[in-house]
Amino acid sequence: MNILVTSAALDGKGYSAILTFSRDGEALGTFGSGCVITDPRGLHVHPNGERIYVNNGDDRVLSLDRSGGVVAETATITPFDPGGGNFGLDDRYYAGSRATRTILAFPADLQSAGEAIVPSGIVSFPRGFAFAADGRFFFAAGAGPSGLGANTILAFAPDLTLQAERFVDDPELSPLDLTIGPNGNILASSEFPFGNPDAVTTIREYDSETGRLARVLSPDQSVGFRNPRGLRLGPDGNLYCVARDEVVAFDLNDGAFLGAVVRLERLNGQAIEFFPSVAVSEVVSVA
């Protein structure tokens, strides 16, 4: 398995590419065609492990094979402005739409238009989302570029009925992404206050039944951990989070910080995934 990270353009300061790293952090190059991948955001592997889906900055969703070739793609979606991506229990690919502030569901072959699964505008600014094993759906409502937002997590029943508009009530949370841990709890990357140079950046774990804060994971001072974004459970069971210039890891058993797995200057990381060996090109150098 290699580590794949989407690096957004950020006004020319990011790589605007999917970058590939070995498990020990060696930069291997870009994944996919540079003329196709642009300002990528959400990233998620299909449950069969053969394809990976990316929310492209040109308002499309792409499905790529292990060599980075495009095997399926949507038409341009207007309005869209895609954020995070995830697979549901129904084998559909779900993508957050920041333009309409909802989640769109696509068939895995991407051959039909996305279907909004919750009302447009249901959150102030959509961040991460995930489906629990029992079908419940958790949706992070974060702050937008202005710094304003609900800063909570919504909970939906398996039939997508809203159960709690403010499932999490944590005054120190401004979520950027979320995932479900092996114990069923909700894990959220947080930057509070969002956009503040002195923001406190953490990973926050919440009980999935009550929404109560269970623990806070924080790195040590060996890393900057600026602008934490995408979360992913690795094949080793550890929790990985991509941030500005680095990818960090935590042991979920005891919450221990395991250090920076990847360091790369100008890595404007948005999402992280683990994908089998792939063909790469345009090798980038590690700072």
C-alpha positions as MATLAB code, in Angstrom:
seq = 'MNILVTSAALDGKGYSAILTFSRDGEALGTFGSGCVITDPRGLHVHPNGERIYVNNGDDRVLSLDRSGGVVAETATITPFDPGGGNFGLDDRYYAGSRATRTILAFPADLQSAGEAIVPSGIVSFPRGFAFAADGRFFFAAGAGPSGLGANTILAFAPDLTLQAERFVDDPELSPLDLTIGPNGNILASSEFPFGNPDAVTTIREYDSETGRLARVLSPDQSVGFRNPRGLRLGPDGNLYCVARDEVVAFDLNDGAFLGAVVRLERLNGQAIEFFPSVAVSEVVSVA';
ca = [
       0.000    0.000    0.000;
       1.101    3.533   -0.774;
      -0.183    6.717    0.824;
      -2.113    9.011   -1.530;
      -2.771   12.619   -0.563;
      -4.728   15.296   -2.405;
      -2.935   18.636   -2.379;
      -5.182   21.568   -3.296;
      -3.909   24.417   -5.440;
      -4.298   27.185   -2.796;
      -3.726   30.075   -5.226;
      -0.710   28.374   -6.745;
       0.971   27.568   -3.430;
      -0.110   23.906   -3.368;
       0.623   21.105   -5.813;
      -2.876   20.807   -7.341;
      -2.294   17.055   -7.631;
      -2.686   13.672   -5.999;
       0.709   12.905   -4.474;
       1.994    9.408   -3.738;
       4.226    8.410   -0.821;
       5.622    5.125    0.381;
       4.581    3.945    3.837;
       7.889    5.254    5.213;
       7.225    8.728    3.806;
       9.315    8.693    0.614;
       7.819   10.956   -2.062;
       7.147    8.815   -5.150;
       5.464   11.322   -7.453;
       2.027   12.271   -8.697;
      -0.839    9.858   -9.252;
      -3.070   10.203  -12.306;
      -2.664   12.436  -15.295;
      -1.647   15.997  -14.551;
      -3.935   17.221  -17.325;
      -6.926   15.518  -15.675;
      -6.353   16.023  -11.957;
      -6.741   19.626  -10.896;
      -7.170   21.126   -7.419;
      -8.329   17.751   -5.987;
     -10.269   17.491   -2.723;
     -12.017   14.381   -1.362;
     -10.486   10.963   -2.016;
     -11.809    7.486   -1.236;
     -11.078    3.895   -2.301;
     -13.949    1.746   -3.574;
     -14.742   -1.087   -1.130;
     -13.374   -3.635   -3.623;
      -9.963   -1.937   -3.444;
      -9.568   -1.715   -7.220;
     -10.521    1.915   -7.873;
     -10.112    5.238   -6.164;
     -12.490    8.187   -6.455;
     -11.468   11.824   -6.368;
     -13.517   15.010   -6.157;
     -11.857   17.102   -8.828;
     -11.574   20.868   -8.674;
     -13.243   21.243  -12.080;
     -16.582   20.174  -10.535;
     -16.382   16.528  -11.558;
     -15.947   13.188   -9.787;
     -13.382   10.814  -11.306;
     -12.816    7.095  -10.781;
      -9.210    5.956  -11.332;
      -7.619    2.528  -11.585;
      -4.372    1.485   -9.885;
      -2.263    2.987  -12.649;
      -4.011    6.340  -12.374;
      -6.081    5.950  -15.527;
      -9.594    7.393  -15.584;
     -12.163    4.571  -15.850;
     -15.282    6.636  -15.126;
     -16.188   10.275  -14.675;
     -19.190   12.498  -14.211;
     -20.090   15.397  -16.439;
     -19.351   18.842  -15.034;
     -21.758   19.468  -12.146;
     -23.100   22.983  -11.661;
     -23.188   24.110   -8.940;
     -20.930   21.706   -7.045;
     -17.640   22.921   -5.486;
     -16.841   19.445   -4.122;
     -15.426   18.786   -0.682;
     -15.021   15.403    0.982;
     -15.937   11.991   -0.403;
     -16.959    8.644    1.080;
     -18.667    5.368    0.216;
     -21.967    4.392    1.761;
     -23.223    0.961    2.708;
     -25.183    0.861   -0.575;
     -22.049    0.952   -2.807;
     -22.790    4.511   -3.860;
     -20.146    7.229   -3.807;
     -21.051   10.292   -1.754;
     -19.541   13.730   -2.271;
     -20.006   16.908   -0.282;
     -21.161   19.949   -2.231;
     -20.029   23.218   -0.726;
     -21.974   25.184   -3.317;
     -25.343   23.692   -2.330;
     -24.379   22.700    1.234;
     -25.565   19.136    0.932;
     -24.308   15.632    0.029;
     -24.692   14.105   -3.431;
     -24.873   10.342   -3.984;
     -23.590    8.799   -7.230;
     -23.726    5.233   -8.553;
     -20.290    3.648   -8.519;
     -20.103    3.804  -12.340;
     -20.710    7.596  -12.207;
     -23.048    7.316  -15.173;
     -25.965    9.255  -13.731;
     -26.390   12.544  -11.934;
     -25.837   12.868   -8.230;
     -28.835   12.730   -5.903;
     -29.018   15.021   -2.881;
     -29.563   12.841    0.176;
     -30.262   15.692    2.620;
     -31.864   19.093    1.925;
     -29.718   21.787    0.327;
     -28.422   24.273    2.856;
     -28.866   21.889    5.782;
     -25.435   22.902    7.115;
     -23.691   26.253    7.153;
     -20.548   24.806    5.569;
     -20.180   21.067    4.833;
     -17.073   19.340    6.057;
     -16.548   15.608    6.534;
     -19.200   12.906    6.789;
     -19.350    9.170    7.360;
     -21.724    6.235    7.675;
     -21.651    4.079   10.797;
     -21.876    0.304   10.521;
     -25.545    0.426   11.578;
     -26.377    2.840    8.756;
     -26.477    6.049   10.782;
     -25.023    9.077    9.021;
     -22.900   11.774   10.674;
     -22.315   15.108    8.936;
     -19.842   17.746   10.155;
     -21.051   21.338    9.958;
     -17.941   23.474   10.108;
     -16.916   27.040    9.530;
     -16.563   28.522    6.062;
     -13.833   30.825    4.738;
     -15.335   33.692    6.754;
     -14.743   31.736    9.949;
     -18.464   31.534   10.707;
     -20.316   28.260   11.028;
     -22.302   25.945   13.284;
     -19.230   23.963   14.466;
     -21.089   20.784   15.308;
     -21.948   17.329   13.955;
     -25.422   16.368   12.781;
     -26.781   12.839   13.274;
     -29.183   11.076   10.907;
     -31.012    7.765   11.213;
     -30.347    5.045    8.587;
     -33.351    6.352    6.630;
     -31.652    9.796    6.663;
     -34.184   11.288    9.050;
     -32.479   14.012   11.060;
     -32.085   12.790   14.639;
     -30.014   15.612   16.105;
     -29.222   18.980   14.552;
     -26.563   19.490   17.201;
     -25.476   15.968   18.104;
     -22.115   17.272   19.348;
     -22.011   20.333   21.598;
     -18.318   21.070   22.069;
     -17.285   24.735   22.350;
     -13.729   23.885   21.205;
     -14.744   22.072   18.003;
     -14.484   23.433   14.476;
     -14.584   20.247   12.366;
     -12.684   19.788    9.108;
     -13.260   16.075    8.524;
     -14.660   13.087   10.361;
     -14.490    9.322   10.272;
     -15.769    6.414   12.334;
     -13.259    4.664   14.601;
     -13.016    0.890   15.083;
     -14.972    1.243   18.349;
     -17.794    3.038   16.518;
     -16.961    6.465   17.929;
     -16.765    9.608   15.796;
     -13.310   11.074   15.144;
     -13.081   14.663   13.909;
     -10.115   16.809   12.919;
     -10.532   20.308   14.327;
      -9.043   23.784   13.969;
     -10.523   26.187   16.514;
     -11.077   29.021   15.919;
     -11.055   28.158   12.228;
      -8.605   30.246   10.208;
      -7.000   31.818   13.272;
      -3.156   31.783   13.225;
      -3.270   30.734   16.881;
      -5.948   28.070   16.404;
      -5.827   24.935   18.546;
      -5.562   21.910   16.240;
      -6.647   18.507   17.542;
      -8.367   15.226   16.759;
     -11.516   14.954   18.869;
     -13.340   11.696   19.626;
     -17.053   11.570   20.457;
     -19.279    8.796   21.748;
     -21.526    7.812   18.830;
     -24.499    7.185   21.100;
     -24.435   10.348   23.219;
     -22.238   12.814   21.286;
     -20.157   13.421   24.397;
     -16.456   14.192   24.057;
     -14.508   11.005   24.877;
     -10.898   12.182   24.421;
      -8.673   14.610   22.573;
      -5.652   13.526   20.519;
      -2.868   16.073   20.080;
       0.587   15.828   18.498;
       3.747   16.928   20.245;
       5.832   19.926   19.223;
       7.860   17.948   16.677;
       5.219   18.851   14.076;
       3.338   21.995   13.170;
      -0.031   20.280   12.631;
      -1.360   23.353   10.843;
      -4.688   23.183    9.000;
      -5.557   19.543    9.742;
      -7.954   18.118    7.187;
      -8.566   14.560    5.982;
      -8.681   11.592    8.360;
      -8.266    7.938    7.469;
      -7.770    4.677    9.340;
      -4.680    2.940    7.976;
      -4.209   -0.764    7.229;
      -2.262   -0.951   10.491;
      -5.223    0.300   12.516;
      -3.621    3.668   13.261;
      -5.340    6.976   12.571;
      -3.765    9.255    9.963;
      -4.454   12.948    9.435;
      -3.165   15.098    6.592;
      -2.295   18.709    7.367;
      -0.206   21.515    5.917;
       3.252   20.162    4.984;
       2.774   16.779    6.703;
       0.812   13.641    7.470;
       0.717   12.595   11.120;
      -0.360    9.376   12.829;
      -1.901    8.357   16.154;
      -2.248    4.994   17.904;
      -5.977    4.689   18.615;
      -5.464    2.117   21.353;
      -3.809    4.522   23.759;
      -4.037    7.827   21.871;
      -0.257    8.094   21.536;
       1.144   10.422   18.876;
       3.324    8.398   16.490;
       4.980   11.277   14.657;
       5.012   12.668   11.140;
       4.756    9.936    8.517;
       5.163   12.373    5.622;
       6.849   15.774    5.460;
       6.627   17.827    2.286;
       6.855   21.584    1.956;
       3.818   23.161    0.229;
       1.681   20.074    0.855;
      -1.748   21.672    1.095;
      -3.258   18.387    2.185;
      -7.001   17.819    1.876;
      -7.635   14.064    1.938;
      -5.616   10.895    2.488;
      -6.061    7.305    1.335;
      -4.154    4.021    1.190;
      -4.028    2.380   -2.217;
      -1.992   -0.540   -3.689;
       1.191    0.146   -5.660;
       0.581    2.481   -8.545;
       2.423    3.977  -11.493;
       3.655    7.478  -10.707;
       5.450   10.303  -12.445;
       6.961   13.718  -11.838;
       8.709   12.792   -8.605;
       8.615   15.594   -6.062;
      11.319   16.145   -3.482;
      10.748   16.010    0.259;
      11.658   19.201    2.090;
];
